[in-house]
Amino acid sequence: MERRTFIKNMAAASGIVFASRLFPGVAAPFSDVVGKKTSGKILNAFYYRAHMYTMVPRHIREDLKWMADVGTDTITLSILEQDFAAAFENVEFICNEAAKLGMSVIAVPSRWAGILAGAPKVPSLFTIRNPQTWILRKDGTPVDSSVTGRISSIHYEETYEFMIQALDKLYSSWDIKGIIWDEPKTLSIDYSPKAIEKMGPDPTEDQQLQANVDFYTKINKYLKTHYPDKTIGMFIYSDLPDKVVYKMAETEGLDYYGCDGRPWRLEDGGKTENPGKVLVGHTGQRFIDAAKKQGKKSLFLIENHNMADKDIPLLEKRMPELLNMDIDQLIYYYYPRNIENPDKLMNILKNRLKTFKK
């Protein structure tokens, strides 16, 4: 029996059991799905693009051993639209090797329809081929991301259908335990024809935020119905205003909700991806509070990528404070991009991460 057929049959058989607790509650914690423990914190490694083209099996095994030694429960792969054909065996190999070490694999749908982050920074095939779905500015020109080009609008049924079909393909292709919605890129006002049709000629930020909540809730409901044993997480920029933080936490079907940012305080300075995009202190605490308010678990992604060597002492100084926060799932980048001294950074991080679940 093909994996997809098997999954569909199993989901149908168990859907009734799970349906009563899907909404407004959440699914079983990711730790239950993993099967390693029934409660507790989750340590997750973003293992981005190690499998993109060149893949040396011994390198993958060495990487996974490093992660397992630090106490990592699961690894997260960045899956592009193209990977279903171009990297099928690569992803399969990583899933199999991770399982041997007791770690599970989840996925970040990367750059799908241009509406999400993830690695690498490439345009979406779906969006390129479906210009009628493009997000437009008020003057009618298409929104153009500086790193990935065009973005499809969440107000189009085609965008929703594409996401559902791709998620079905994800779960029928590999032993993936869940997904994470990585930095939704559709929070700004959308003036595409379908957006105007739904929200009126002068849409507001509040309307667009609600549209995002509705869009991801709709997808999550589909997933929880067809794949009730899979987990769903979401994180957004830590520097976003309270209105956005608490509104996006209302998205139904999320097991984990949180943010990404540098692992230090706002007053520490240091190089950030966006001004004020940090985790420690009030900035990050808002997400823990928002998640709890909606009955969800919290999620933090440490942005240890693109980090200047002079800022590593800030990471080392504030990591104990970060690890003392009430975080349910902590994610780190494994040997990420654009680091002056990768081994130095990862050795410091490794020593700190070992204490996360103690």
Stockholm file with secondary structure:
# STOCKHOLM 1.0

chainA/1-358         MERRTFIKNMAAASGIVFASRLFPGVAAPFSDVVGKKTSGKILNAFYYRAHMYTMVPRHIREDLKWMADVGTDTITLSILEQDFAAAFENVEFICNEAAKLGMSVIAVPSRWAGILAGAPKVPSLFTIRNPQTWILRKDGTPVDSSVTGRISSIHYEETYEFMIQALDKLYSSWDIKGIIWDEPKTLSIDYSPKAIEKMGPDPTEDQQLQANVDFYTKINKYLKTHYPDKTIGMFIYSDLPDKVVYKMAETEGLDYYGCDGRPWRLEDGGKTENPGKVLVGHTGQRFIDAAKKQGKKSLFLIENHNMADKDIPLLEKRMPELLNMDIDQLIYYYYPRNIENPDKLMNILKNRLKTFKK
#=GR chainA/1-358 SS CCHHHHHHHHHHHHHHHHHHHHSSSCCCCHHHHHTSCSSSCEEEEECCSTTSSCCCHHHHHHHHHHHHHTTCCEEEEEECTTHHHHSHHHHHHHHHHHHHTTCEEEEEECSGGGCSCCSSCCCCHHHHHCGGGBCBCTTSCBCEETTTEECBCTTSHHHHHHHHHHHHHHHHHSCCCEEEEESCSCCSCCCSHHHHHHHCSSCCHHHHHHHHHHHHHHHHHHHHHHCTTCEEEEEEETTSCHHHHHHHTTCTTCSEEEEEEBSSCGGGCCCCSSTTCBCTTHHHHHHHHHHHHTTCEEEEEECCSSCCGGGHHHHHHHHHHHHTSCCSEEEEESSCSSCSSHHHHHHHHHHHHTTTTC
#=GC SS_cons         CCHHHHHHHHHHHHHHHHHHHHSSSCCCCHHHHHTSCSSSCEEEEECCSTTSSCCCHHHHHHHHHHHHHTTCCEEEEEECTTHHHHSHHHHHHHHHHHHHTTCEEEEEECSGGGCSCCSSCCCCHHHHHCGGGBCBCTTSCBCEETTTEECBCTTSHHHHHHHHHHHHHHHHHSCCCEEEEESCSCCSCCCSHHHHHHHCSSCCHHHHHHHHHHHHHHHHHHHHHHCTTCEEEEEEETTSCHHHHHHHTTCTTCSEEEEEEBSSCGGGCCCCSSTTCBCTTHHHHHHHHHHHHTTCEEEEEECCSSCCGGGHHHHHHHHHHHHTSCCSEEEEESSCSSCSSHHHHHHHHHHHHTTTTC
//
